[in-house]
Amino acid sequence: MSKPLRIAVFGTGYWAQFQIAAWQAIGAQVVAVWNRTREKAVATAQRFSIPTVFDTPEQTFAAGDFDIADIIADVGAHEPLVLMAAQHKKDVICQKPMASDYPSCQRMVESCRKADVWYAVHENFRYQPQFAPVKQWLDSGALGAPLHAHVQLRSPDRNIISKQPALAQMDHMALRDMGPHIFDVIRYLLGDIASIYTHSVQSYPDIPVHDTALSLLTMHSGIPVLCSLVHEFAYKVYVQCQHGSLLLDQDNVLFVRKEGEEEQRIDTRTWPTLPYIPAEDWALHGGHVFAAIPLCLADLAQAYRQGVPAPTSGKDNLKTMAAVFAAIRSQETGLPVQLDSL
């Protein structure tokens, strides 16, 4: 049996509590924690029986008694902490979004490459259970090649913003917060993105951020994909193919329609209730969101143990982040943006 992975956590914000619990649920040991506010780190350590609290990131890396640094701090801390991990030659996972600008993302990936450090991004939305059967159908070719698609995800609404007040101050909030998720799901399902044209909207007069966004993507395959970050929708994924279609509704039920055959109905809601998720948060975000966290961590852990790049490696996630920053540039200029122009 392999020894449990030893994880050092950097950052103890809202999502860190769920990620720490998920690490422990899959058998990893969270052995150290740092947060810029020590009191919060101490409280987290007591709650999750984490043996060591460090005062600074430098102390944490200098001690080095862990396998992977898991960076769950605010986005502004991602680049310095990843570069610190590379300097200390410690393998590292970083929360999405990788960084606030594309050159920072490139520096992070290149620094880890030069240091021969295994680097992954915790981009977990592709691990939501409802997307797996959609991908299986698309990869099978049973419906023929995709012709066009529409993907929709929930952008932070008033209730979510109340849980994460920093979102209310985030420039291009929908694109920065949910853009990495939706563009990565689209890449997972349909391949890489060639160009993007985006318009975003401020929907709450008292919350001064653009909290919804609509993008038209052209994929490398040539097909168009409409991409919506909105508060309400009737379905999450629709793909029209040569010989049928796929529709994943808002309740995560997949409808498969193939020419000459009866419609298939696949209920993807197979995730278990996770006892470490408070009922309020479960109701706010949904079981599919929380199910993705341990599934993602288990896949990252398997790739790490095998010594291979993670599906959401830093290098792969550069393509997702390129879409995010291209969408922001498109919103600012009012023009379509080619991703390779970045």
Solvent accessible surface area in square Angstrom, and as a share of the most:
residue,aa,sasa,rsa
1,M,241,1.07
2,S,75,0.49
3,K,173,0.73
4,P,60,0.38
5,L,11,0.05
6,R,78,0.29
7,I,0,0.00
8,A,0,0.00
9,V,0,0.00
10,F,0,0.00
11,G,2,0.02
12,T,18,0.10
13,G,47,0.45
14,Y,44,0.17
15,W,62,0.22
16,A,1,0.01
17,Q,40,0.18
18,F,3,0.01
19,Q,3,0.01
20,I,0,0.00
21,A,8,0.06
22,A,0,0.00
23,W,0,0.00
24,Q,69,0.30
25,A,66,0.51
26,I,62,0.31
27,G,49,0.47
28,A,10,0.07
29,Q,83,0.37
30,V,7,0.04
31,V,14,0.08
32,A,4,0.03
33,V,0,0.00
34,W,27,0.09
35,N,18,0.09
36,R,191,0.70
37,T,54,0.31
38,R,110,0.40
39,E,126,0.57
40,K,121,0.51
41,A,0,0.00
42,V,46,0.27
43,A,57,0.44
44,T,18,0.10
45,A,7,0.05
46,Q,138,0.61
47,R,138,0.50
48,F,24,0.10
49,S,97,0.63
50,I,9,0.04
51,P,104,0.66
52,T,51,0.29
53,V,32,0.19
54,F,39,0.16
55,D,81,0.42
56,T,50,0.29
57,P,19,0.12
58,E,94,0.42
59,Q,83,0.37
60,T,1,0.00
61,F,6,0.02
62,A,78,0.61
63,A,57,0.44
64,G,23,0.22
65,D,95,0.49
66,F,12,0.05
67,D,48,0.25
68,I,0,0.00
69,A,0,0.00
70,D,0,0.00
71,I,0,0.00
72,I,14,0.07
73,A,18,0.14
74,D,89,0.46
75,V,45,0.26
76,G,61,0.58
77,A,27,0.21
78,H,2,0.01
79,E,31,0.14
80,P,70,0.44
81,L,6,0.03
82,V,0,0.00
83,L,59,0.29
84,M,32,0.14
85,A,0,0.00
86,A,6,0.05
87,Q,143,0.63
88,H,69,0.31
89,K,138,0.59
90,K,34,0.15
91,D,31,0.16
92,V,0,0.00
93,I,0,0.00
94,C,0,0.00
95,Q,26,0.12
96,K,21,0.09
97,P,22,0.14
98,M,0,0.00
99,A,4,0.03
100,S,54,0.35
101,D,60,0.31
102,Y,35,0.13
103,P,70,0.44
104,S,6,0.04
105,C,0,0.00
106,Q,80,0.35
107,R,117,0.43
108,M,0,0.00
109,V,21,0.12
110,E,64,0.29
111,S,34,0.22
112,C,2,0.01
113,R,155,0.57
114,K,148,0.63
115,A,15,0.12
116,D,133,0.69
117,V,13,0.07
118,W,36,0.13
119,Y,16,0.06
120,A,0,0.00
121,V,0,0.00
122,H,1,0.00
123,E,0,0.00
124,N,12,0.06
125,F,23,0.10
126,R,29,0.10
127,Y,35,0.13
128,Q,3,0.01
129,P,25,0.16
130,Q,0,0.00
131,F,0,0.00
132,A,39,0.31
133,P,22,0.14
134,V,0,0.00
135,K,55,0.23
136,Q,119,0.53
137,W,49,0.17
138,L,23,0.11
139,D,94,0.49
140,S,73,0.47
141,G,45,0.43
142,A,39,0.30
143,L,2,0.01
144,G,16,0.15
145,A,51,0.40
146,P,38,0.24
147,L,84,0.42
148,H,80,0.36
149,A,5,0.04
150,H,31,0.14
151,V,0,0.00
152,Q,19,0.08
153,L,7,0.03
154,R,76,0.28
155,S,0,0.00
156,P,3,0.02
157,D,20,0.10
158,R,109,0.40
159,N,91,0.47
160,I,15,0.08
161,I,9,0.05
162,S,86,0.55
163,K,62,0.26
164,Q,35,0.15
165,P,94,0.59
166,A,75,0.58
167,L,7,0.03
168,A,18,0.14
169,Q,147,0.65
170,M,50,0.22
171,D,95,0.49
172,H,23,0.10
173,M,0,0.00
174,A,1,0.00
175,L,2,0.01
176,R,54,0.20
177,D,22,0.11
178,M,16,0.07
179,G,0,0.00
180,P,0,0.00
181,H,13,0.06
182,I,0,0.00
183,F,1,0.00
184,D,0,0.00
185,V,0,0.00
186,I,0,0.00
187,R,23,0.08
188,Y,46,0.17
189,L,9,0.05
190,L,22,0.11
191,G,33,0.32
192,D,41,0.21
193,I,6,0.03
194,A,22,0.17
195,S,14,0.09
196,I,1,0.00
197,Y,104,0.39
198,T,4,0.02
199,H,117,0.52
200,S,4,0.02
201,V,68,0.39
202,Q,74,0.33
203,S,52,0.34
204,Y,37,0.14
205,P,127,0.80
206,D,95,0.49
207,I,16,0.08
208,P,95,0.60
209,V,9,0.05
210,H,60,0.27
211,D,0,0.00
212,T,20,0.12
213,A,6,0.05
214,L,89,0.44
215,S,3,0.02
216,L,89,0.44
217,L,0,0.00
218,T,57,0.33
219,M,3,0.01
220,H,133,0.60
221,S,84,0.54
222,G,51,0.49
223,I,23,0.12
224,P,63,0.40
225,V,0,0.00
226,L,61,0.31
227,C,2,0.01
228,S,4,0.02
229,L,2,0.01
230,V,38,0.22
231,H,45,0.20
232,E,155,0.69
233,F,36,0.15
234,A,71,0.55
235,Y,56,0.21
236,K,12,0.05
237,V,1,0.01
238,Y,49,0.18
239,V,0,0.00
240,Q,53,0.23
241,C,1,0.01
242,Q,94,0.42
243,H,88,0.39
244,G,10,0.09
245,S,9,0.06
246,L,0,0.00
247,L,34,0.17
248,L,0,0.00
249,D,25,0.13
250,Q,99,0.44
251,D,77,0.40
252,N,7,0.03
253,V,4,0.02
254,L,0,0.00
255,F,40,0.17
256,V,1,0.01
257,R,99,0.36
258,K,65,0.27
259,E,116,0.52
260,G,89,0.86
261,E,99,0.44
262,E,159,0.71
263,E,87,0.39
264,Q,76,0.34
265,R,149,0.55
266,I,52,0.26
267,D,61,0.32
268,T,8,0.05
269,R,112,0.41
270,T,109,0.63
271,W,46,0.16
272,P,90,0.56
273,T,107,0.62
274,L,24,0.12
275,P,128,0.80
276,Y,57,0.22
277,I,14,0.07
278,P,53,0.34
279,A,88,0.68
280,E,115,0.52
281,D,7,0.04
282,W,55,0.19
283,A,88,0.68
284,L,27,0.14
285,H,20,0.09
286,G,17,0.16
287,G,6,0.06
288,H,31,0.14
289,V,16,0.09
290,F,1,0.00
291,A,6,0.04
292,A,0,0.00
293,I,7,0.04
294,P,21,0.13
295,L,87,0.44
296,C,0,0.00
297,L,0,0.00
298,A,44,0.34
299,D,44,0.23
300,L,0,0.00
301,A,13,0.10
302,Q,99,0.44
303,A,7,0.05
304,Y,46,0.18
305,R,114,0.42
306,Q,114,0.51
307,G,63,0.61
308,V,64,0.37
309,P,104,0.65
310,A,5,0.04
311,P,57,0.36
312,T,0,0.00
313,S,13,0.08
314,G,1,0.01
315,K,153,0.65
316,D,36,0.19
317,N,1,0.00
318,L,30,0.15
319,K,98,0.42
320,T,0,0.00
321,M,1,0.00
322,A,8,0.06
323,A,0,0.00
324,V,1,0.01
325,F,21,0.09
326,A,0,0.00
327,A,0,0.00
328,I,12,0.06
329,R,101,0.37
330,S,0,0.00
331,Q,38,0.17
332,E,114,0.51
333,T,76,0.44
334,G,43,0.41
335,L,111,0.55
336,P,86,0.54
337,V,10,0.06
338,Q,99,0.44
339,L,22,0.11
340,D,132,0.68
341,S,67,0.43
342,L,56,0.28
